[in-house]
């Protein structure tokens, strides 16, 4: 089934069914974003353990590290 097929099927659903699809999509997107945030967190934890992260409150050092 192609994306266009899905769009056509959704167009033919009732209003209530479309609302349900909308709620499901929002939930799926939230879950995907949550998984992405968690994966980034785990990566940062590993980098911290390996000593790859550098922390500073000096604005000039922060700017320099962003440019690198």
PEFENHU-V215059 format. One record per residue. N is the residue number from 0. PSI is psi as a letter, one per 30 degrees, with the letter a starting at -180 (999 if undefined). Layout:
n:N psi:PSI
n:N psi:PSI
//
This chain:
n:0 psi:k
n:1 psi:l
n:2 psi:e
n:3 psi:e
n:4 psi:e
n:5 psi:e
n:6 psi:e
n:7 psi:e
n:8 psi:e
n:9 psi:e
n:10 psi:f
n:11 psi:f
n:12 psi:l
n:13 psi:l
n:14 psi:e
n:15 psi:e
n:16 psi:e
n:17 psi:e
n:18 psi:e
n:19 psi:e
n:20 psi:e
n:21 psi:e
n:22 psi:e
n:23 psi:e
n:24 psi:e
n:25 psi:e
n:26 psi:e
n:27 psi:e
n:28 psi:e
n:29 psi:e
n:30 psi:e
n:31 psi:e
n:32 psi:e
n:33 psi:e
n:34 psi:e
n:35 psi:e
n:36 psi:e
n:37 psi:e
n:38 psi:e
n:39 psi:e
n:40 psi:e
n:41 psi:e
n:42 psi:e
n:43 psi:e
n:44 psi:e
n:45 psi:e
n:46 psi:e
n:47 psi:e
n:48 psi:e
n:49 psi:f
n:50 psi:g
n:51 psi:f
n:52 psi:k
n:53 psi:k
n:54 psi:k
n:55 psi:l
n:56 psi:g
n:57 psi:j
n:58 psi:e
n:59 psi:e
n:60 psi:e
n:61 psi:e
n:62 psi:e
n:63 psi:e
n:64 psi:e
n:65 psi:e
n:66 psi:f
n:67 psi:999
//
